[in-house]
Every structure is written in structure tokens, then in C-alpha cells.
Amino acid sequence: MILQGLAFYLFAAVTVAAGVMVITSRNPVHSVLFLILAFFNSAGLFVLMGAEFLAMILVVVYVGAVAVLFLFVVMMLDINFVQMREGFLQYLPLGAMIGLILLVELILIGGAWVISPEAETLAALPVVPAGEMHNTRALGAVLYTDYVYLFQAAGLILLVAMVGAIVLTLRQREGVRRQSIAEQNTRPRSEAVEVKQVPTGSGV
């Protein structure tokens, strides 16, 4: 139990520190790297809880796809950090107000939160007893029955985010020659074909 407690506090401390660095880092690339670190430590917390499937999904999906996608999008956007910091003060009052509202909500939630006496009996077991449903099957049963519409909505949101990332990185650069099939098909024969009279016995 002492080893599990130390591992929990280690993973939790690193997760909280990485989360703070995500929102305080000035470089977006560093923020994404700290986000990946937070994902890995959150996966460690899931392993301690006995939810190995969630830990694997967190590493494979979020670290392997979402965080890497964010990293590539941030690097391809070529953000002008100097220009971005110029308008920081004009959004400071709005950001401070939103942060204050969130802080008040967290204080209200923390003040009303109590540990249930049945919390120990509801904890996930690392080893599934015979005849009981393991956590992967239980998660799928709940996800595709009670929360199927929310699951589909989350999929649509991720699809829109993916399309938005592609649109943001798609740029029309000047001076680049591109193929236009419509213009090629509508060209007259006089522009597409040139007849040369080559004398016999000589090259072009």
C-alpha cells in the first residue's frame, strides 16, 4: 500500500505540474509536449486504479494521435508570437473574469464534495473475479447504451476539429504553378498544338 500511495502522489504531482505548464508556456510546441507528459501520467493513474484499458486508450489515442496532431498543426501554422503577444492586454479583463468564474465554481464544488462511505467497495479490482464483467466490457456496455448519443456527438466534434485543422494548414501560395484540368480541357487546338516544318536530314 505504501508503494501504491507513493506512485499515486508521484503521478498526480507530475500530472498537475504538466497541466499548469500547458497553460503557462509561451511556446505552443512546449505546451503540446507538456500535454503529452500529462497524458502519460494520467495513464499511470488509470493503471493504479485497475483500469488498464483506459490507460492504453489514453496513450494510444490521445498521445499517439491527438497530441501529435496538435503538435504538427502548431508547427505548420507558423504562428507569429510577437504579433500574438501584442493583443494580450486587450483580452486580459475578459480572461480574468472567466478565470474568476471558474475559480468560484471550483471552490463551490470543493466545498460540497464529500467522500462516500461506499467508495472503497466501488473501487475497480485489478483482477476480475470469476463470473463478473471486466472493466473493458463494462465500459463498452455503458458507453454504447446509456451514452451512445453523447459518444456520437463527441465523434462529430472530433471530425469537425480534424477538418478545421486541415483547413487552417491549407494555404494558397503565390508563384506556385498548379494544374487546372478545366483550363487544360478548354484550351483551343491552336494553343495546345504547334506544327513545325522540319527539313529532311536535320534536327529540330
C-alpha positions as CSV (number, residue, x, y, z in Angstrom):
1,M,0.0,0.0,0.0
2,I,2.9,2.4,0.7
3,L,4.4,1.8,-2.7
4,Q,1.0,2.4,-4.4
5,G,0.5,5.6,-2.4
6,L,3.9,6.9,-3.4
7,A,3.2,6.1,-7.0
8,F,-0.1,7.9,-6.8
9,Y,1.3,11.0,-5.4
10,L,4.2,11.0,-7.9
11,F,1.9,10.6,-10.9
12,A,-0.6,13.1,-9.6
13,A,2.0,15.7,-8.8
14,V,3.6,15.4,-12.3
15,T,0.1,15.5,-13.9
16,V,-0.8,18.7,-12.1
17,A,2.5,20.3,-12.8
18,A,2.4,19.4,-16.5
19,G,-1.2,20.7,-16.7
20,V,0.0,24.0,-15.3
21,M,2.8,24.2,-17.7
22,V,0.4,23.6,-20.6
23,I,-1.4,26.8,-20.0
24,T,1.6,28.9,-18.8
25,S,4.1,28.0,-21.5
26,R,4.6,30.8,-24.1
27,N,5.7,28.4,-26.8
28,P,2.8,26.3,-28.1
29,V,5.1,23.4,-29.0
30,H,6.3,23.2,-25.4
31,S,2.6,23.3,-24.3
32,V,1.9,20.2,-26.5
33,L,4.9,18.4,-25.1
34,F,3.7,19.1,-21.6
35,L,0.3,17.9,-22.6
36,I,1.8,14.6,-23.7
37,L,3.6,14.3,-20.4
38,A,0.2,14.9,-18.6
39,F,-1.4,12.2,-20.7
40,F,1.3,9.6,-19.8
41,N,1.0,10.3,-16.1
42,S,-2.8,10.2,-16.2
43,A,-2.4,6.8,-17.8
44,G,-0.3,5.8,-14.9
45,L,-3.1,6.8,-12.5
46,F,-5.6,4.7,-14.5
47,V,-3.2,1.7,-14.1
48,L,-3.2,2.2,-10.4
49,M,-7.0,2.2,-10.4
50,G,-7.1,-1.1,-12.2
51,A,-8.4,0.5,-15.5
52,E,-5.8,-0.8,-17.8
53,F,-7.9,-0.4,-20.9
54,L,-8.5,3.3,-20.3
55,A,-4.7,3.8,-19.7
56,M,-4.0,2.1,-23.0
57,I,-6.6,4.2,-24.9
58,L,-5.2,7.3,-23.3
59,V,-1.7,6.6,-24.6
60,V,-2.6,5.2,-28.0
61,V,-5.4,7.6,-28.9
62,Y,-4.5,10.9,-27.2
63,V,-0.7,10.7,-27.2
64,G,-0.4,8.8,-30.4
65,A,-3.0,10.8,-32.4
66,V,-4.5,13.9,-30.9
67,A,-1.4,15.3,-29.2
68,V,0.8,14.6,-32.3
69,L,-1.9,16.2,-34.5
70,F,-1.8,19.3,-32.3
71,L,2.0,19.4,-32.5
72,F,2.0,19.2,-36.3
73,V,-0.8,21.8,-36.6
74,V,1.1,24.2,-34.3
75,M,4.3,23.7,-36.2
76,M,2.6,24.1,-39.6
77,L,0.7,27.2,-38.7
78,D,3.9,29.2,-38.4
79,I,2.4,31.4,-35.6
80,N,3.9,34.9,-35.2
81,F,4.4,35.0,-31.5
82,V,5.3,38.7,-31.4
83,Q,2.1,39.7,-33.1
84,M,0.1,37.3,-30.9
85,R,1.5,38.9,-27.7
86,E,0.7,42.4,-28.9
87,G,-3.1,42.0,-28.3
88,F,-2.7,40.2,-24.9
89,L,-3.6,43.2,-22.8
90,Q,-6.9,43.9,-24.6
91,Y,-8.1,40.3,-23.7
92,L,-6.8,40.4,-20.2
93,P,-10.0,41.6,-18.5
94,L,-12.2,39.0,-20.2
95,G,-9.7,36.2,-19.4
96,A,-9.5,37.4,-15.8
97,M,-13.3,37.4,-15.5
98,I,-13.6,33.8,-16.9
99,G,-10.8,32.6,-14.7
100,L,-12.5,34.1,-11.6
101,I,-15.8,32.5,-12.5
102,L,-14.1,29.1,-12.9
103,L,-12.3,29.6,-9.6
104,V,-15.6,30.3,-7.8
105,E,-17.2,27.2,-9.3
106,L,-14.3,25.1,-8.3
107,I,-14.5,26.4,-4.7
108,L,-18.2,25.7,-4.6
109,I,-17.7,22.2,-5.9
110,G,-14.8,21.5,-3.5
111,G,-16.8,22.8,-0.5
112,A,-19.8,20.5,-1.2
113,W,-17.6,17.4,-2.1
114,V,-17.5,14.6,0.4
115,I,-16.1,11.1,0.2
116,S,-18.8,8.4,0.0
117,P,-18.6,5.7,2.6
118,E,-19.0,3.1,-0.1
119,A,-16.1,4.4,-2.1
120,E,-13.8,1.5,-1.1
121,T,-16.3,-1.1,-2.3
122,L,-16.8,0.7,-5.6
123,A,-13.1,0.7,-6.5
124,A,-12.1,-1.3,-9.6
125,L,-10.3,-4.5,-8.9
126,P,-7.1,-5.3,-10.7
127,V,-8.2,-9.0,-11.1
128,V,-11.7,-9.8,-12.3
129,P,-13.4,-12.4,-10.2
130,A,-15.0,-15.4,-11.9
131,G,-18.4,-14.6,-13.4
132,E,-18.0,-10.8,-13.2
133,M,-17.7,-8.4,-16.1
134,H,-14.2,-6.9,-16.7
135,N,-13.8,-3.2,-17.0
136,T,-13.4,-3.2,-20.8
137,R,-16.7,-4.9,-21.4
138,A,-18.4,-2.9,-18.7
139,L,-17.1,0.4,-20.2
140,G,-18.4,-0.7,-23.7
141,A,-21.8,-1.7,-22.3
142,V,-22.3,1.7,-20.6
143,L,-20.8,3.7,-23.5
144,Y,-22.9,2.2,-26.2
145,T,-26.2,2.0,-24.3
146,D,-26.6,4.9,-21.8
147,Y,-24.2,7.4,-23.5
148,V,-24.4,6.4,-27.2
149,Y,-25.7,9.8,-28.4
150,L,-23.0,11.7,-26.4
151,F,-20.4,9.3,-27.9
152,Q,-21.6,10.0,-31.4
153,A,-21.6,13.8,-30.7
154,A,-18.0,13.6,-29.4
155,G,-17.1,11.8,-32.7
156,L,-18.7,14.5,-34.8
157,I,-16.8,17.2,-32.7
158,L,-13.5,15.4,-33.4
159,L,-14.4,15.2,-37.1
160,V,-15.1,18.9,-37.2
161,A,-11.8,19.6,-35.4
162,M,-9.9,17.5,-37.9
163,V,-11.5,19.3,-40.9
164,G,-10.7,22.6,-39.2
165,A,-7.1,21.7,-38.7
166,I,-6.8,20.7,-42.4
167,V,-8.4,24.0,-43.5
168,L,-6.1,26.0,-41.3
169,T,-3.0,24.4,-42.7
170,L,-4.2,24.6,-46.4
171,R,-2.7,27.7,-47.9
172,Q,-2.7,29.2,-51.3
173,R,0.9,30.3,-52.0
174,E,1.6,32.8,-54.8
175,G,4.0,31.9,-57.6
176,V,3.3,28.2,-57.4
177,R,2.2,26.6,-60.7
178,R,-0.8,24.3,-60.2
179,Q,-2.6,22.0,-62.6
180,S,-6.1,23.1,-63.7
181,I,-7.9,20.3,-65.5
182,A,-10.7,22.7,-66.6
183,E,-8.3,25.1,-68.2
184,Q,-6.5,22.3,-70.0
185,N,-9.7,20.9,-71.4
186,T,-10.9,24.2,-72.7
187,R,-7.8,25.3,-74.5
188,P,-8.1,25.6,-78.3
189,R,-6.0,23.5,-80.6
190,S,-4.0,26.5,-81.7
191,E,-2.7,27.0,-78.2
192,A,-2.1,23.3,-77.4
193,V,-0.5,22.1,-80.7
194,E,2.3,23.8,-82.7
195,V,3.2,22.3,-86.1
196,K,6.9,22.6,-87.0
197,Q,8.2,22.1,-90.6
198,V,11.4,20.1,-90.1
199,P,13.6,19.9,-93.2
200,T,14.7,16.4,-94.2
201,G,18.0,15.3,-92.7
202,S,18.2,18.0,-90.0
203,G,17.1,18.2,-86.4
204,V,14.5,20.5,-84.8
